[in-house]
């Protein structure tokens, strides 16, 4: 039983790290974000406060959402096993 718990813990941490890395990359590729960071015509609509207001939530959401789904999936599989 101990090995299963260690594997699930390691998998959850890896998934959380991958989500925390992938979410900001996806956020940066959005046209709205690019416009706010200076991608608009002659810096039209540039607003660097998104780095302080949106980016922390993107990173937290990217870290916790995959971890939440993984936790629910593991609990569901354990319940089905009995």
N, C-alpha and C positions, 0 to 999 in steps of 0.2 A: 504494500500500500504506500510506503514511503516513496518509492521510486515514481509512482504515478503522480503523487502530489508535487514532487520536485519537477517533473516534466511539465506539468500543467502550469506551475509557477513560472518556469523558464519560458514556456510558450507565451504566456500572458505578458511577460515583460518584453519579449521580443516583438510581439504584436503591438504593444503600446509604443515602443520606440519607433517602429516602422510607421505607425499612424501619426506620431508627433513629427516625423520627418516629412511624410508624404503630404499631409494636410497643408502646411505652409507653401510647399511647392505648387500644389494645385491652386491654392489661393492666389499666389503670385502670377499664375498663368491666366487668370480671369481678366477679361477686358476692363471691367469696372476697376479692379485693383491697379491695373497698369495705367489707367487714366489718372487715378488718384496719386500715383507715384511719378507722374511726369510724362506719361505716354500720350497725353492729349495734344491737340494742335496748339503750339506755342504755350505749353504748360497750362492750357485751359482746364480748369477743374482740379488742379493740383492741390492735394490735401494730405500732408504728411502725418496728420494726427491719426490716420488709420493704423499706423505702426504701433501706436499706444492704445488705441481703442479696439481694433478688430484682431490684430495679430495674436495677442495673448489668448483670446477666446478660440481662435483657430487652432493654436497649438494645443490648448487644453482639450478641446473637442476632438482633435485628431488623436490625442493620447487616450482619452477615456472612452470614447464611443466604441472603438474596436475591442477594448478591454471588457466593456460591459457586454457586448454581444458574445465574446468568447466565454465569459463567465456564465452567462445564461445558457449557452450551448453545452458547456461542460456539465452544468447542473442537470440539464434536461437529459443528457446521455446517461449520467449516473443514476437518475431516477428510473430510466427505462431498463437499466441493467438489474435494478432491484436492490 
